[in-house]
Amino acid sequence: MKEFKRKFCPNCGSDDIKWALPQNWSLWECYNCGYTGAVVIEDEEMAKEIREKYKKEKSHDD
């Protein structure tokens, strides 16, 4: 049985990311920050660092 790795947004680190079009596997959309692109992260530790940085930057913007 094939094991699927979780995918994370490279912009905000969220795992709320899905294929924008299931027919086009190279385009992803993040439902947390609105990122759309071909790059996704599969490393959970890296995603955690991205998420912390994103939250810190977001709090400075408010």
mmCIF file as gemmi writes it, N, C-alpha and C atoms, coordinates in Angstrom:
data_model
loop_
_atom_site.group_PDB
_atom_site.id
_atom_site.type_symbol
_atom_site.label_atom_id
_atom_site.label_alt_id
_atom_site.label_comp_id
_atom_site.label_asym_id
_atom_site.label_entity_id
_atom_site.label_seq_id
_atom_site.pdbx_PDB_ins_code
_atom_site.Cartn_x
_atom_site.Cartn_y
_atom_site.Cartn_z
_atom_site.occupancy
_atom_site.B_iso_or_equiv
_atom_site.pdbx_formal_charge
_atom_site.auth_seq_id
_atom_site.auth_asym_id
_atom_site.pdbx_PDB_model_num
ATOM 1 N N . MET Axp A 1 ? 0.844 -1.175 0 1 0 ? 1 A 1
ATOM 2 C CA . MET Axp A 1 ? 0 0 0 1 0 ? 1 A 1
ATOM 3 C C . MET Axp A 1 ? 0.892 1.242 0 1 0 ? 1 A 1
ATOM 4 N N . LYS Axp A 2 ? 0.603 2.179 -0.886 1 0 ? 2 A 1
ATOM 5 C CA . LYS Axp A 2 ? 1.409 3.388 -1.018 1 0 ? 2 A 1
ATOM 6 C C . LYS Axp A 2 ? 1.047 4.381 0.083 1 0 ? 2 A 1
ATOM 7 N N . GLU Axp A 3 ? 2.092 4.923 0.712 1 0 ? 3 A 1
ATOM 8 C CA . GLU Axp A 3 ? 1.895 5.906 1.766 1 0 ? 3 A 1
ATOM 9 C C . GLU Axp A 3 ? 2.014 7.311 1.174 1 0 ? 3 A 1
ATOM 10 N N . PHE Axp A 4 ? 1.016 8.142 1.435 1 0 ? 4 A 1
ATOM 11 C CA . PHE Axp A 4 ? 1.019 9.509 0.932 1 0 ? 4 A 1
ATOM 12 C C . PHE Axp A 4 ? 1.57 10.442 1.998 1 0 ? 4 A 1
ATOM 13 N N . LYS Axp A 5 ? 2.47 11.319 1.577 1 0 ? 5 A 1
ATOM 14 C CA . LYS Axp A 5 ? 3.019 12.312 2.494 1 0 ? 5 A 1
ATOM 15 C C . LYS Axp A 5 ? 2.097 13.513 2.541 1 0 ? 5 A 1
ATOM 16 N N . ARG Axp A 6 ? 2.014 14.125 3.728 1 0 ? 6 A 1
ATOM 17 C CA . ARG Axp A 6 ? 1.229 15.355 3.853 1 0 ? 6 A 1
ATOM 18 C C . ARG Axp A 6 ? 1.905 16.449 3.062 1 0 ? 6 A 1
ATOM 19 N N . LYS Axp A 7 ? 1.116 17.319 2.517 1 0 ? 7 A 1
ATOM 20 C CA . LYS Axp A 7 ? 1.604 18.449 1.744 1 0 ? 7 A 1
ATOM 21 C C . LYS Axp A 7 ? 1.364 19.726 2.548 1 0 ? 7 A 1
ATOM 22 N N . PHE Axp A 8 ? 2.308 20.662 2.436 1 0 ? 8 A 1
ATOM 23 C CA . PHE Axp A 8 ? 2.214 21.928 3.161 1 0 ? 8 A 1
ATOM 24 C C . PHE Axp A 8 ? 2.466 23.078 2.203 1 0 ? 8 A 1
ATOM 25 N N . CYS Axp A 9 ? 1.855 24.198 2.498 1 0 ? 9 A 1
ATOM 26 C CA . CYS Axp A 9 ? 2.033 25.413 1.704 1 0 ? 9 A 1
ATOM 27 C C . CYS Axp A 9 ? 3.427 25.986 1.937 1 0 ? 9 A 1
ATOM 28 N N . PRO Axp A 10 ? 4.158 26.335 0.877 1 0 ? 10 A 1
ATOM 29 C CA . PRO Axp A 10 ? 5.484 26.918 1.048 1 0 ? 10 A 1
ATOM 30 C C . PRO Axp A 10 ? 5.441 28.378 1.506 1 0 ? 10 A 1
ATOM 31 N N . ASN Axp A 11 ? 4.275 28.99 1.472 1 0 ? 11 A 1
ATOM 32 C CA . ASN Axp A 11 ? 4.127 30.394 1.877 1 0 ? 11 A 1
ATOM 33 C C . ASN Axp A 11 ? 3.79 30.527 3.359 1 0 ? 11 A 1
ATOM 34 N N . CYS Axp A 12 ? 2.834 29.711 3.851 1 0 ? 12 A 1
ATOM 35 C CA . CYS Axp A 12 ? 2.387 29.861 5.237 1 0 ? 12 A 1
ATOM 36 C C . CYS Axp A 12 ? 2.547 28.603 6.082 1 0 ? 12 A 1
ATOM 37 N N . GLY Axp A 13 ? 2.911 27.469 5.477 1 0 ? 13 A 1
ATOM 38 C CA . GLY Axp A 13 ? 3.124 26.235 6.228 1 0 ? 13 A 1
ATOM 39 C C . GLY Axp A 13 ? 1.86 25.458 6.543 1 0 ? 13 A 1
ATOM 40 N N . SER Axp A 14 ? 0.715 25.913 6.084 1 0 ? 14 A 1
ATOM 41 C CA . SER Axp A 14 ? -0.562 25.238 6.349 1 0 ? 14 A 1
ATOM 42 C C . SER Axp A 14 ? -0.659 23.924 5.575 1 0 ? 14 A 1
ATOM 43 N N . ASP Axp A 15 ? -1.373 22.962 6.161 1 0 ? 15 A 1
ATOM 44 C CA . ASP Axp A 15 ? -1.63 21.722 5.425 1 0 ? 15 A 1
ATOM 45 C C . ASP Axp A 15 ? -2.999 21.77 4.738 1 0 ? 15 A 1
ATOM 46 N N . ASP Axp A 16 ? -3.614 22.943 4.746 1 0 ? 16 A 1
ATOM 47 C CA . ASP Axp A 16 ? -4.901 23.139 4.067 1 0 ? 16 A 1
ATOM 48 C C . ASP Axp A 16 ? -4.632 23.532 2.61 1 0 ? 16 A 1
ATOM 49 N N . ILE Axp A 17 ? -3.955 22.641 1.896 1 0 ? 17 A 1
ATOM 50 C CA . ILE Axp A 17 ? -3.554 22.886 0.509 1 0 ? 17 A 1
ATOM 51 C C . ILE Axp A 17 ? -4.044 21.721 -0.339 1 0 ? 17 A 1
ATOM 52 N N . LYS Axp A 18 ? -4.62 22.043 -1.475 1 0 ? 18 A 1
ATOM 53 C CA . LYS Axp A 18 ? -5.199 21.029 -2.365 1 0 ? 18 A 1
ATOM 54 C C . LYS Axp A 18 ? -4.832 21.351 -3.803 1 0 ? 18 A 1
ATOM 55 N N . TRP Axp A 19 ? -4.994 20.368 -4.668 1 0 ? 19 A 1
ATOM 56 C CA . TRP Axp A 19 ? -4.811 20.622 -6.094 1 0 ? 19 A 1
ATOM 57 C C . TRP Axp A 19 ? -5.85 21.633 -6.538 1 0 ? 19 A 1
ATOM 58 N N . ALA Axp A 20 ? -5.416 22.657 -7.248 1 0 ? 20 A 1
ATOM 59 C CA . ALA Axp A 20 ? -6.354 23.657 -7.757 1 0 ? 20 A 1
ATOM 60 C C . ALA Axp A 20 ? -7.293 23.002 -8.768 1 0 ? 20 A 1
ATOM 61 N N . LEU Axp A 21 ? -6.729 22.158 -9.612 1 0 ? 21 A 1
ATOM 62 C CA . LEU Axp A 21 ? -7.5 21.363 -10.565 1 0 ? 21 A 1
ATOM 63 C C . LEU Axp A 21 ? -6.984 19.929 -10.468 1 0 ? 21 A 1
ATOM 64 N N . PRO Axp A 22 ? -7.788 18.986 -10.044 1 0 ? 22 A 1
ATOM 65 C CA . PRO Axp A 22 ? -7.3 17.609 -9.923 1 0 ? 22 A 1
ATOM 66 C C . PRO Axp A 22 ? -6.709 17.06 -11.232 1 0 ? 22 A 1
ATOM 67 N N . GLN Axp A 23 ? -7.142 17.585 -12.364 1 0 ? 23 A 1
ATOM 68 C CA . GLN Axp A 23 ? -6.608 17.131 -13.648 1 0 ? 23 A 1
ATOM 69 C C . GLN Axp A 23 ? -5.198 17.669 -13.886 1 0 ? 23 A 1
ATOM 70 N N . ASN Axp A 24 ? -4.822 18.732 -13.176 1 0 ? 24 A 1
ATOM 71 C CA . ASN Axp A 24 ? -3.521 19.369 -13.333 1 0 ? 24 A 1
ATOM 72 C C . ASN Axp A 24 ? -2.77 19.268 -12.001 1 0 ? 24 A 1
ATOM 73 N N . TRP Axp A 25 ? -2.031 18.198 -11.811 1 0 ? 25 A 1
ATOM 74 C CA . TRP Axp A 25 ? -1.38 17.915 -10.533 1 0 ? 25 A 1
ATOM 75 C C . TRP Axp A 25 ? -0.269 18.895 -10.197 1 0 ? 25 A 1
ATOM 76 N N . SER Axp A 26 ? 0.104 19.762 -11.124 1 0 ? 26 A 1
ATOM 77 C CA . SER Axp A 26 ? 1.222 20.662 -10.852 1 0 ? 26 A 1
ATOM 78 C C . SER Axp A 26 ? 0.774 22.012 -10.297 1 0 ? 26 A 1
ATOM 79 N N . LEU Axp A 27 ? -0.512 22.226 -10.088 1 0 ? 27 A 1
ATOM 80 C CA . LEU Axp A 27 ? -0.99 23.508 -9.576 1 0 ? 27 A 1
ATOM 81 C C . LEU Axp A 27 ? -1.718 23.293 -8.252 1 0 ? 27 A 1
ATOM 82 N N . TRP Axp A 28 ? -1.185 23.915 -7.2 1 0 ? 28 A 1
ATOM 83 C CA . TRP Axp A 28 ? -1.733 23.773 -5.855 1 0 ? 28 A 1
ATOM 84 C C . TRP Axp A 28 ? -2.326 25.101 -5.391 1 0 ? 28 A 1
ATOM 85 N N . GLU Axp A 29 ? -3.316 25.01 -4.497 1 0 ? 29 A 1
ATOM 86 C CA . GLU Axp A 29 ? -3.935 26.206 -3.93 1 0 ? 29 A 1
ATOM 87 C C . GLU Axp A 29 ? -4.056 26.038 -2.422 1 0 ? 29 A 1
ATOM 88 N N . CYS Axp A 30 ? -3.604 27.057 -1.682 1 0 ? 30 A 1
ATOM 89 C CA . CYS Axp A 30 ? -3.701 27.05 -0.224 1 0 ? 30 A 1
ATOM 90 C C . CYS Axp A 30 ? -4.961 27.786 0.192 1 0 ? 30 A 1
ATOM 91 N N . TYR Axp A 31 ? -5.781 27.129 1.004 1 0 ? 31 A 1
ATOM 92 C CA . TYR Axp A 31 ? -7.025 27.736 1.459 1 0 ? 31 A 1
ATOM 93 C C . TYR Axp A 31 ? -6.816 28.59 2.703 1 0 ? 31 A 1
ATOM 94 N N . ASN Axp A 32 ? -5.576 28.643 3.21 1 0 ? 32 A 1
ATOM 95 C CA . ASN Axp A 32 ? -5.268 29.472 4.371 1 0 ? 32 A 1
ATOM 96 C C . ASN Axp A 32 ? -4.786 30.858 3.95 1 0 ? 32 A 1
ATOM 97 N N . CYS Axp A 33 ? -3.83 30.918 3.008 1 0 ? 33 A 1
ATOM 98 C CA . CYS Axp A 33 ? -3.243 32.209 2.65 1 0 ? 33 A 1
ATOM 99 C C . CYS Axp A 33 ? -3.494 32.623 1.206 1 0 ? 33 A 1
ATOM 100 N N . GLY Axp A 34 ? -4.05 31.719 0.396 1 0 ? 34 A 1
ATOM 101 C CA . GLY Axp A 34 ? -4.345 32.061 -0.987 1 0 ? 34 A 1
ATOM 102 C C . GLY Axp A 34 ? -3.232 31.748 -1.969 1 0 ? 34 A 1
ATOM 103 N N . TYR Axp A 35 ? -2.131 31.15 -1.489 1 0 ? 35 A 1
ATOM 104 C CA . TYR Axp A 35 ? -1.025 30.783 -2.38 1 0 ? 35 A 1
ATOM 105 C C . TYR Axp A 35 ? -1.536 29.884 -3.501 1 0 ? 35 A 1
ATOM 106 N N . THR Axp A 36 ? -1.07 30.13 -4.718 1 0 ? 36 A 1
ATOM 107 C CA . THR Axp A 36 ? -1.322 29.254 -5.856 1 0 ? 36 A 1
ATOM 108 C C . THR Axp A 36 ? 0.012 29.072 -6.564 1 0 ? 36 A 1
ATOM 109 N N . GLY Axp A 37 ? 0.402 27.821 -6.775 1 0 ? 37 A 1
ATOM 110 C CA . GLY Axp A 37 ? 1.67 27.563 -7.442 1 0 ? 37 A 1
ATOM 111 C C . GLY Axp A 37 ? 1.973 26.091 -7.549 1 0 ? 37 A 1
ATOM 112 N N . ALA Axp A 38 ? 3.138 25.799 -8.108 1 0 ? 38 A 1
ATOM 113 C CA . ALA Axp A 38 ? 3.537 24.422 -8.368 1 0 ? 38 A 1
ATOM 114 C C . ALA Axp A 38 ? 4.317 23.793 -7.218 1 0 ? 38 A 1
ATOM 115 N N . VAL Axp A 39 ? 4.821 24.604 -6.3 1 0 ? 39 A 1
ATOM 116 C CA . VAL Axp A 39 ? 5.688 24.107 -5.232 1 0 ? 39 A 1
ATOM 117 C C . VAL Axp A 39 ? 4.879 23.793 -3.981 1 0 ? 39 A 1
ATOM 118 N N . VAL Axp A 40 ? 5.12 22.621 -3.383 1 0 ? 40 A 1
ATOM 119 C CA . VAL Axp A 40 ? 4.563 22.262 -2.085 1 0 ? 40 A 1
ATOM 120 C C . VAL Axp A 40 ? 5.697 21.705 -1.231 1 0 ? 40 A 1
ATOM 121 N N . ILE Axp A 41 ? 5.516 21.721 0.067 1 0 ? 41 A 1
ATOM 122 C CA . ILE Axp A 41 ? 6.496 21.218 1.02 1 0 ? 41 A 1
ATOM 123 C C . ILE Axp A 41 ? 5.985 19.886 1.569 1 0 ? 41 A 1
ATOM 124 N N . GLU Axp A 42 ? 6.877 18.914 1.696 1 0 ? 42 A 1
ATOM 125 C CA . GLU Axp A 42 ? 6.504 17.63 2.292 1 0 ? 42 A 1
ATOM 126 C C . GLU Axp A 42 ? 7.213 17.389 3.619 1 0 ? 42 A 1
ATOM 127 N N . ASP Axp A 43 ? 8.093 18.294 4.013 1 0 ? 43 A 1
ATOM 128 C CA . ASP Axp A 43 ? 8.856 18.181 5.25 1 0 ? 43 A 1
ATOM 129 C C . ASP Axp A 43 ? 8.099 18.893 6.369 1 0 ? 43 A 1
ATOM 130 N N . GLU Axp A 44 ? 7.607 18.134 7.34 1 0 ? 44 A 1
ATOM 131 C CA . GLU Axp A 44 ? 6.773 18.701 8.401 1 0 ? 44 A 1
ATOM 132 C C . GLU Axp A 44 ? 7.543 19.696 9.272 1 0 ? 44 A 1
ATOM 133 N N . GLU Axp A 45 ? 8.814 19.441 9.546 1 0 ? 45 A 1
ATOM 134 C CA . GLU Axp A 45 ? 9.62 20.363 10.342 1 0 ? 45 A 1
ATOM 135 C C . GLU Axp A 45 ? 9.809 21.696 9.618 1 0 ? 45 A 1
ATOM 136 N N . MET Axp A 46 ? 10.075 21.622 8.319 1 0 ? 46 A 1
ATOM 137 C CA . MET Axp A 46 ? 10.228 22.841 7.523 1 0 ? 46 A 1
ATOM 138 C C . MET Axp A 46 ? 8.919 23.62 7.5 1 0 ? 46 A 1
ATOM 139 N N . ALA Axp A 47 ? 7.81 22.913 7.363 1 0 ? 47 A 1
ATOM 140 C CA . ALA Axp A 47 ? 6.497 23.557 7.349 1 0 ? 47 A 1
ATOM 141 C C . ALA Axp A 47 ? 6.235 24.265 8.672 1 0 ? 47 A 1
ATOM 142 N N . LYS Axp A 48 ? 6.665 23.662 9.77 1 0 ? 48 A 1
ATOM 143 C CA . LYS Axp A 48 ? 6.487 24.276 11.087 1 0 ? 48 A 1
ATOM 144 C C . LYS Axp A 48 ? 7.264 25.586 11.17 1 0 ? 48 A 1
ATOM 145 N N . GLU Axp A 49 ? 8.5 25.6 10.673 1 0 ? 49 A 1
ATOM 146 C CA . GLU Axp A 49 ? 9.309 26.823 10.672 1 0 ? 49 A 1
ATOM 147 C C . GLU Axp A 49 ? 8.669 27.901 9.8 1 0 ? 49 A 1
ATOM 148 N N . ILE Axp A 50 ? 8.168 27.503 8.634 1 0 ? 50 A 1
ATOM 149 C CA . ILE Axp A 50 ? 7.503 28.447 7.731 1 0 ? 50 A 1
ATOM 150 C C . ILE Axp A 50 ? 6.26 29.02 8.397 1 0 ? 50 A 1
ATOM 151 N N . ARG Axp A 51 ? 5.492 28.161 9.074 1 0 ? 51 A 1
ATOM 152 C CA . ARG Axp A 51 ? 4.265 28.585 9.747 1 0 ? 51 A 1
ATOM 153 C C . ARG Axp A 51 ? 4.572 29.615 10.841 1 0 ? 51 A 1
ATOM 154 N N . GLU Axp A 52 ? 5.627 29.366 11.637 1 0 ? 52 A 1
ATOM 155 C CA . GLU Axp A 52 ? 6.004 30.299 12.703 1 0 ? 52 A 1
ATOM 156 C C . GLU Axp A 52 ? 6.435 31.643 12.12 1 0 ? 52 A 1
ATOM 157 N N . LYS Axp A 53 ? 7.229 31.616 11.061 1 0 ? 53 A 1
ATOM 158 C CA . LYS Axp A 53 ? 7.681 32.844 10.409 1 0 ? 53 A 1
ATOM 159 C C . LYS Axp A 53 ? 6.492 33.601 9.815 1 0 ? 53 A 1
ATOM 160 N N . TYR Axp A 54 ? 5.567 32.877 9.187 1 0 ? 54 A 1
ATOM 161 C CA . TYR Axp A 54 ? 4.386 33.49 8.577 1 0 ? 54 A 1
ATOM 162 C C . TYR Axp A 54 ? 3.533 34.183 9.639 1 0 ? 54 A 1
ATOM 163 N N . LYS Axp A 55 ? 3.321 33.501 10.765 1 0 ? 55 A 1
ATOM 164 C CA . LYS Axp A 55 ? 2.512 34.091 11.848 1 0 ? 55 A 1
ATOM 165 C C . LYS Axp A 55 ? 3.176 35.346 12.401 1 0 ? 55 A 1
ATOM 166 N N . LYS Axp A 56 ? 4.502 35.312 12.551 1 0 ? 56 A 1
ATOM 167 C CA . LYS Axp A 56 ? 5.228 36.456 13.077 1 0 ? 56 A 1
ATOM 168 C C . LYS Axp A 56 ? 5.115 37.642 12.104 1 0 ? 56 A 1
ATOM 169 N N . GLU Axp A 57 ? 5.302 37.39 10.821 1 0 ? 57 A 1
ATOM 170 C CA . GLU Axp A 57 ? 5.193 38.445 9.816 1 0 ? 57 A 1
ATOM 171 C C . GLU Axp A 57 ? 3.771 38.989 9.733 1 0 ? 57 A 1
ATOM 172 N N . LYS Axp A 58 ? 2.799 38.094 9.843 1 0 ? 58 A 1
ATOM 173 C CA . LYS Axp A 58 ? 1.387 38.482 9.773 1 0 ? 58 A 1
ATOM 174 C C . LYS Axp A 58 ? 1.028 39.386 10.956 1 0 ? 58 A 1
ATOM 175 N N . SER Axp A 59 ? 1.559 39.099 12.13 1 0 ? 59 A 1
ATOM 176 C CA . SER Axp A 59 ? 1.248 39.911 13.322 1 0 ? 59 A 1
ATOM 177 C C . SER Axp A 59 ? 1.861 41.307 13.201 1 0 ? 59 A 1
ATOM 178 N N . HIS Axp A 60 ? 2.98 41.434 12.487 1 0 ? 60 A 1
ATOM 179 C CA . HIS Axp A 60 ? 3.59 42.751 12.272 1 0 ? 60 A 1
ATOM 180 C C . HIS Axp A 60 ? 2.782 43.58 11.273 1 0 ? 60 A 1
ATOM 181 N N . ASP Axp A 61 ? 2.092 42.906 10.354 1 0 ? 61 A 1
ATOM 182 C CA . ASP Axp A 61 ? 1.287 43.6 9.351 1 0 ? 61 A 1
ATOM 183 C C . ASP Axp A 61 ? 0.004 44.197 9.923 1 0 ? 61 A 1
ATOM 184 N N . ASP Axp A 62 ? -0.494 43.59 10.994 1 0 ? 62 A 1
ATOM 185 C CA . ASP Axp A 62 ? -1.77 44.044 11.577 1 0 ? 62 A 1
ATOM 186 C C . ASP Axp A 62 ? -1.643 45.307 12.366 1 0 ? 62 A 1
